[in-house]
Amino acid sequence: MKNLYVISGVTGMTGSELSQQFVAQGHTVIGFDNFFASSIDTVKAIVNNPSFIFYNYDINNLVQMDEVCEKVRSMQSEYHRLVFINCAAVVHTKHFYEVESTFQTNVLAMKDFLERAIALKADTFINCSTSEVYSMQSWNENGGVKESDYLAMSTAEHSQRTSYACGKLMTEFFMKDAVDKKHIKGCSIRFANVYSKHERFAEHIIPHIIDNLLASHVVTLLENSKVNKRTFLHNIDSCRAVMALIESENALDGTVYNVATEEEVTIIELVKKIANKMGIVDVEIKFEGFRKSDPERRLLNTDKIRNRTNWKPIISLDEGLTMCVNSIEK
Ligand SMILES: NC(=O)c1ccc[n+]([C@@H]2O[C@H](COP(=O)([O-])OP(=O)(O)OC[C@H]3O[C@@H](n4cnc5c(N)ncnc54)[C@H](O)[C@@H]3O)[C@@H](O)[C@H]2O)c1
């Protein structure tokens, strides 16, 4: 049976992979993106497919959103399930500090998108939240943080960075409230450090390292990178988590799910791995600048999603980095 998926931020890392998977499975996707942090290239394989209906639209533009909803209304009777997936967000680290745009796009527009899904009697809403909500307590003595752990935010005086986390946390409450009131099924997902071979905006660490290495053999990192460790989630796995949750009726209970790998790497090791894959042996690392409120580790416990669905990551960091390096245009 065919489903109709409505995806915001559809040319982003998770949205684009989801669209390709859904179209390949015979479903239809109505998606939009304003290319804030992506381009049409990520969906070039399906952009002319009649099962992929794309709009170059902004989630904050109510007239454009009315048009998207009108399209959904005109088509929805032909489909088994109507599912909304909210991927659109102001994501990159430099924007974490921009309170107004994170509030507008990440909170107000998410709420509007959820209300539109409910008005259209959509079956399910998937809310992409973030592991940033764990703020400075992103790991503990047992290893990974759980969804049920208490949150301890960095203070507003310490750094504006937490505005992104607070905004996303607010969306988790909207999601929970809508499900508790039985308006819709759904859940929130706390992703940690999604990356993909399509990323060409050097705001995230992997494309930043690749861009530095393409320009010279010197990589400039923040002082934080002398100690920081991270896990990285390939967009094939972020997409598979969304799909697994949609297919698990009892997981759509309005709660949150951590989605991450357990493969921790120091940022310095990450530079060496990427350099090695690019055939560079004489890499030099320079440290410049310091980012406040940046946790040394971010390690998520993913037992909840693994117990409630059959999801587990399938792309190792080594394979994922090879994909990134192989996609560099010669
Ligand atoms: N990338 C990560 O590391 C990460 C980590 C945790 C959570 N998330 C969340 O997962 C979701 C998916 O992110 P992603 O990893 O695919 O990142 P991404 O940046 O690749 O995708 C987000 C997409 O939203 C689009 N967008 C931004 N503002 C928009 C607007 N006003 N109107 C329409 N489109 C807009 C961007 O152009 C981009 O294509 C986001 O909600 C993000 O907050 C991502």
The ligand as an ORCA input file, in Angstrom:
! r2SCAN-3c Opt
* xyz 0 1
  N      22.926     17.305     11.190
  C      23.015     17.023     12.472
  O      24.091     16.757     13.008
  C      21.792     16.991     13.342
  C      21.960     16.651     14.672
  C      20.866     16.640     15.492
  C      19.617     16.956     14.980
  N      19.460     17.292     13.664
  C      18.123     17.646     13.191
  O      17.723     16.741     12.180
  C      16.916     17.429     11.211
  C      17.443     17.120      9.849
  O      18.719     17.728      9.710
  P      19.803     17.244      8.684
  O      20.790     16.459      9.405
  O      19.127     16.659      7.496
  O      20.460     18.651      8.407
  P      20.457     19.560      7.101
  O      20.954     20.911      7.498
  O      21.147     18.821      6.021
  O      18.898     19.651      6.738
  C      18.039     20.680      7.157
  C      17.366     21.217      5.902
  O      16.424     22.232      6.285
  C      16.466     23.240      5.307
  N      15.900     24.477      5.840
  C      16.453     25.321      6.768
  N      15.648     26.372      6.965
  C      14.557     26.183      6.164
  C      13.379     26.930      5.921
  N      13.158     28.112      6.543
  N      12.460     26.445      5.049
  C      12.675     25.263      4.393
  N      13.785     24.512      4.569
  C      14.712     24.969      5.462
  C      17.944     23.368      4.944
  O      18.156     23.998      3.695
  C      18.353     21.892      4.934
  O      18.225     21.333      3.642
  C      16.949     18.910     11.612
  O      15.729     19.236     12.254
  C      18.086     19.023     12.584
  O      17.869     20.019     13.556
  C      20.531     17.287     12.836
*
